Amino acid sequence: MERLINTFSKNLSAWGRRALVQTSDGFASLKGIALDNGNVLLSKARIALADASSTTLQALQSRFGSRR
């Protein structure tokens, strides 16, 4: 990303270079937020799946009895 910024900013003013760097930082931050949110959703999905599996197992044991 830095090489891309350097390529585009060769003929830009100092203000333009700062704007490019800040935009790049903003995109990097958004990527981090998206990854964090994805991890939270994945964790919630795992918890929901575990809960559903437990509930299903309890229902089957209740219906057919525990066979130990």
N, C-alpha and C positions, 0 to 999 in steps of 0.2 A: 504494500500500500504506500509505503514511504517513497519508493522509486516512482510510482505513478504520480504522487503529489509533486515530487521534484521535477518530473518531466513537464507537467502542466504549469508549474509555477515559475518556470524560467523567465518568462516575459511578463509576469504579473507584478503588480505593485506589492508592497509589503502588506497592505490591507488585504489584498486578494489571497496572498499566501496564508495569512492568518485564518481567513475564512475557510480555505481548503482544509487546513489542519483541524480546525474546530469541527468541520463537517465530518471529517474522517473519524475524529474522536467520538462524535455523536453516534455515528454508525456502529462503531466498536461497542459503545455502551448499550445500544439497542440490541445488538447481537447477544451480549451478556445477559440482558434482561430476558430476552426470548429463551435462551438456554435455561435460565433459572426457572422461568414459568413452565417450560416443558418438563423439567425435572419434578416440579411440584405436582403437575398433572399426572405424570407417570407414577409418582408415589401414591397419589389418591386412587388411581386406577388399581394399583396393586392391593391397596387396603380393601377396596370395594370387592375385588375378586376373591381375596382371602375370606372376607365376611360372607360372601355369597356361597363359597365352597363350604364353609363351616355350617351355614344355615341349611344347605342342601344335605350335608352329612347328618345333621341332627334330625332333619325331617325323615330321612331314610331309616335311621336308627329307631325313630319313634314308630314308623310304620311297620317295619319288619323285625324290630327288636335287635338288640346288640348281640352278635354271634361271636362270642369269645371262646 
